[in-house]
Amino acid sequence: MRSVLVTGGSSGIGAATVRRFAHGGDQVWFTYRLGRDRAHAIVAELEQGGWPPPSAFELSQGDWQSHRALLADLPGPVDVLVNNAAVGSTTVEWHAPGPPEARDQAFFQINCVGPLWLIQQLAPAMLSRGYGKIVNISSVHGGVSQFPGFHIADGMSKAALAYLTRQLAAELAHSPVDVFALCPGAVETSMFEASTLAGLTPQERRELEQRLPKGRLIRPAEIAELIWWLCGEAAAVLHGAVIDASMGLGTHPGLLTGQVIASHGRSGTVADPKTDARAGGD
């Protein structure tokens, strides 16, 4: 049984990842910041379902004292680290309600400094035990492509996480620890709801979803399945990969930032200020 640490595990991709690893028989520990009730509900759900019961820990990612407290509270060494906790262009305001400069700083502190600290704290023990998997959850915005009109600091912080993955993979090329970055697109999460969907009418939402690749949002469980697979032995050949998990949005960002017009087999894009999205598919 592996021990798995998932940050931001009380909702969205994180919660789906907690469930997937627990269903796979792993011992899961996960963190939350604002979702205490959701975290406790996930623990109870898995315990009642007969799966290995996870444990939830409060973490203010990017705060050094909170990181130290988490490491002191963990019941044992971590075999698999999933750096999932992050903020988007709207949810950052919940963590940094001050001036724009504070939000810019929060993007970097939470989205890339926090994961860096966790890796620095946990990777040495992985190396000494001869086993480890690290999956950094970046975003199609910044990690893969550029989305005009989205928050620049958000994309920069996700690009930094992709760089961290490649740099760490290079340093660990001859080690037993594998490192990956996964870059989701438009996933049906509370973060994407807050940043992009909440301001749309039902009709506008339907139109937006129809413009997305395959005409739909990505389900959190689909990303969780990829994360779980990356932590298996078959994925070792992808060590260092920054993976576009956007269902094609990374190759065609205009599907989110503009309106697709199809005519006689030809298509183009025009600007649509109602769907500038502002969040990079988090």
SEVOTI-843277 format. One record per residue (C-alpha): residue number from 1; chain; x, y negated, z negated. Coordinates in steps of 0.5 Angstrom, whole numbers, plus 2048, in hexadecimal, padded with zeros to 3 digits. Layout:
% residues N
seq_mol_X_Y_Z
NUM_A_X_Y_Z
...
//
This chain:
% residues 282
seq_mol_X_Y_Z
1_A_800_800_800
2_A_803_7F9_802
3_A_802_7F3_7FE
4_A_7FF_7ED_803
5_A_7FF_7E6_801
6_A_7FA_7E2_805
7_A_7FA_7DA_804
8_A_7F3_7D7_805
9_A_7EF_7DD_804
10_A_7E9_7DB_802
11_A_7E5_7D9_808
12_A_7E6_7DA_810
13_A_7EC_7DD_813
14_A_7EF_7DE_80C
15_A_7E9_7E2_809
16_A_7E8_7E6_80F
17_A_7F0_7E8_80E
18_A_7EF_7EA_807
19_A_7E9_7EE_809
20_A_7ED_7F1_80E
21_A_7F3_7F3_80A
22_A_7EF_7F6_805
23_A_7EB_7FA_809
24_A_7F2_7FD_80C
25_A_7F4_7FF_805
26_A_7F9_7F9_803
27_A_7F9_7F6_7FC
28_A_7F7_7EF_7FE
29_A_7F8_7E8_7FA
30_A_7F6_7E2_7FD
31_A_7F6_7DA_7FB
32_A_7F0_7D5_7FB
33_A_7F0_7CE_7FA
34_A_7E9_7CB_7FA
35_A_7E5_7D2_7FB
36_A_7E6_7D5_7F4
37_A_7DE_7D8_7F4
38_A_7DF_7DA_7FB
39_A_7E6_7DE_7F9
40_A_7E3_7E1_7F3
41_A_7DD_7E3_7F8
42_A_7E2_7E7_7FC
43_A_7E5_7EA_7F7
44_A_7DF_7ED_7F4
45_A_7DC_7EF_7FB
46_A_7E2_7F3_7FC
47_A_7E3_7F6_7F6
48_A_7DB_7F8_7F6
49_A_7DD_7FB_7FD
50_A_7E2_800_7FA
51_A_7E8_7FC_7FE
52_A_7EE_7FB_7FA
53_A_7EC_7F4_7F6
54_A_7F0_7EE_7F8
55_A_7F2_7E9_7F3
56_A_7F1_7E1_7F4
57_A_7F6_7DC_7F2
58_A_7F5_7D4_7F2
59_A_7FA_7D1_7F6
60_A_7FB_7CA_7F8
61_A_7FF_7CB_7FE
62_A_805_7C6_7FF
63_A_806_7C5_7F8
64_A_80C_7C8_7F5
65_A_809_7C9_7EE
66_A_803_7CC_7F1
67_A_808_7D1_7F5
68_A_80C_7D3_7EF
69_A_806_7D4_7EB
70_A_803_7D9_7F0
71_A_80A_7DD_7F1
72_A_80A_7DE_7E9
73_A_803_7E0_7E9
74_A_803_7E5_7EF
75_A_803_7EC_7EC
76_A_809_7EF_7F1
77_A_80D_7EE_7F7
78_A_80A_7EC_7FD
79_A_80B_7F0_803
80_A_806_7EC_808
81_A_806_7E5_808
82_A_800_7E2_80C
83_A_801_7DA_80C
84_A_7FA_7D8_80E
85_A_7F8_7D2_80A
86_A_7F8_7CC_80D
87_A_7F4_7C5_80E
88_A_7F1_7C2_815
89_A_7EF_7BB_817
90_A_7E9_7BB_812
91_A_7EB_7C0_80D
92_A_7F1_7BC_80B
93_A_7ED_7B6_809
94_A_7EB_7BB_803
95_A_7F2_7BC_801
96_A_7F4_7B5_802
97_A_7EF_7B0_802
98_A_7F3_7AA_802
99_A_7F6_7A6_808
100_A_7F8_7A9_80F
101_A_7FF_7A9_80C
102_A_7FD_7AE_807
103_A_7F9_7B2_80C
104_A_800_7B3_810
105_A_804_7B5_80A
106_A_7FF_7BA_808
107_A_7FF_7BD_80F
108_A_806_7BF_80F
109_A_806_7C0_807
110_A_800_7C5_808
111_A_801_7C8_80F
112_A_809_7C9_80F
113_A_80C_7C8_809
114_A_808_7CC_805
115_A_809_7D2_809
116_A_811_7D1_809
117_A_811_7D1_802
118_A_80D_7D7_801
119_A_812_7DB_807
120_A_818_7D8_803
121_A_815_7DB_7FC
122_A_813_7E2_7FF
123_A_817_7E4_805
124_A_81D_7E5_801
125_A_81A_7EB_7FD
126_A_817_7ED_803
127_A_81E_7EE_806
128_A_821_7F1_800
129_A_81B_7F6_800
130_A_81C_7F8_807
131_A_815_7F6_80A
132_A_811_7F0_80B
133_A_80C_7ED_810
134_A_80B_7E5_810
135_A_805_7E2_815
136_A_804_7DB_815
137_A_7FE_7D8_817
138_A_7FF_7D2_81C
139_A_7FA_7CF_821
140_A_7F9_7CF_828
141_A_7F9_7C7_827
142_A_801_7C6_826
143_A_803_7CD_826
144_A_801_7CF_82D
145_A_7FF_7C9_831
146_A_7FD_7C1_830
147_A_7F6_7BF_82F
148_A_7F5_7B7_831
149_A_7F1_7B3_82C
150_A_7F2_7B8_826
151_A_7F6_7B6_820
152_A_7FE_7B6_821
153_A_800_7B7_81A
154_A_7FC_7BE_81A
155_A_7FF_7C0_821
156_A_806_7BE_81F
157_A_805_7C2_818
158_A_802_7C9_81C
159_A_808_7C8_821
160_A_80D_7C8_81B
161_A_80A_7CE_819
162_A_80B_7D1_820
163_A_813_7CF_81F
164_A_813_7D2_818
165_A_811_7D8_81B
166_A_816_7D8_821
167_A_81C_7D6_81C
168_A_81B_7DB_817
169_A_81A_7E1_81C
170_A_821_7DF_81F
171_A_824_7DF_818
172_A_821_7E6_816
173_A_822_7E9_81D
174_A_826_7EF_81A
175_A_822_7EF_814
176_A_81C_7F4_812
177_A_817_7EE_811
178_A_813_7EC_817
179_A_810_7E5_818
180_A_80A_7E3_81D
181_A_806_7DC_81E
182_A_7FF_7DD_820
183_A_7FB_7D7_823
184_A_7F4_7D7_823
185_A_7EF_7D3_827
186_A_7E8_7D1_826
187_A_7E6_7D6_820
188_A_7E0_7D6_81D
189_A_7E2_7D3_816
190_A_7E0_7CE_811
191_A_7E6_7CA_813
192_A_7E4_7CA_81B
193_A_7DD_7C8_818
194_A_7DF_7C2_814
195_A_7E4_7BF_81A
196_A_7E0_7C1_820
197_A_7D9_7C4_820
198_A_7D6_7C0_81A
199_A_7D5_7BA_81E
200_A_7D2_7BD_824
201_A_7CA_7BE_825
202_A_7C8_7C5_826
203_A_7C8_7C4_82E
204_A_7CF_7C1_82E
205_A_7D2_7C7_82A
206_A_7CF_7CC_82F
207_A_7D2_7C8_834
208_A_7D9_7C8_831
209_A_7D8_7CF_82F
210_A_7D7_7D1_837
211_A_7DD_7CD_839
212_A_7E1_7D1_835
213_A_7E5_7D7_837
214_A_7E0_7DD_838
215_A_7DB_7D8_836
216_A_7DB_7D9_82F
217_A_7DF_7D8_828
218_A_7E4_7DD_826
219_A_7E2_7E1_820
220_A_7E6_7E0_819
221_A_7E6_7E8_819
222_A_7EA_7E8_820
223_A_7F0_7E4_81E
224_A_7F0_7E8_817
225_A_7F0_7EF_81C
226_A_7F6_7EC_81F
227_A_7FA_7EA_819
228_A_7F9_7F1_816
229_A_7FC_7F4_81D
230_A_802_7EF_81D
231_A_803_7F2_816
232_A_804_7F9_818
233_A_80A_7FC_81B
234_A_808_7FC_823
235_A_808_7F4_822
236_A_810_7F4_821
237_A_811_7F3_828
238_A_80E_7EC_827
239_A_813_7EA_822
240_A_813_7E2_822
241_A_80D_7E1_827
242_A_809_7DB_827
243_A_802_7DF_829
244_A_7FC_7DB_82D
245_A_7F6_7DE_82A
246_A_7F1_7D8_82D
247_A_7EE_7DD_832
248_A_7F1_7D9_837
249_A_7F0_7D2_834
250_A_7F7_7D0_834
251_A_7F8_7D1_83B
252_A_7F2_7CD_83C
253_A_7F1_7C7_837
254_A_7EC_7C3_83B
255_A_7E7_7C8_83A
256_A_7E7_7C5_833
257_A_7E8_7BE_834
258_A_7E4_7BD_83A
259_A_7DE_7C0_83E
260_A_7DF_7C5_843
261_A_7DC_7C4_84A
262_A_7DB_7C9_84F
263_A_7D9_7C9_856
264_A_7D9_7CE_85B
265_A_7DE_7D2_858
266_A_7E3_7CC_856
267_A_7E3_7C8_84F
268_A_7E6_7C2_84C
269_A_7E6_7BE_845
270_A_7E4_7B7_843
271_A_7E4_7B4_83D
272_A_7DF_7B5_838
273_A_7E0_7B1_831
274_A_7DB_7B5_82D
275_A_7DF_7BB_82E
276_A_7E6_7B8_82C
277_A_7E6_7BD_826
278_A_7EC_7BA_822
279_A_7EE_7C1_81F
280_A_7F2_7C5_824
281_A_7ED_7CB_823
282_A_7EF_7CC_81C
//
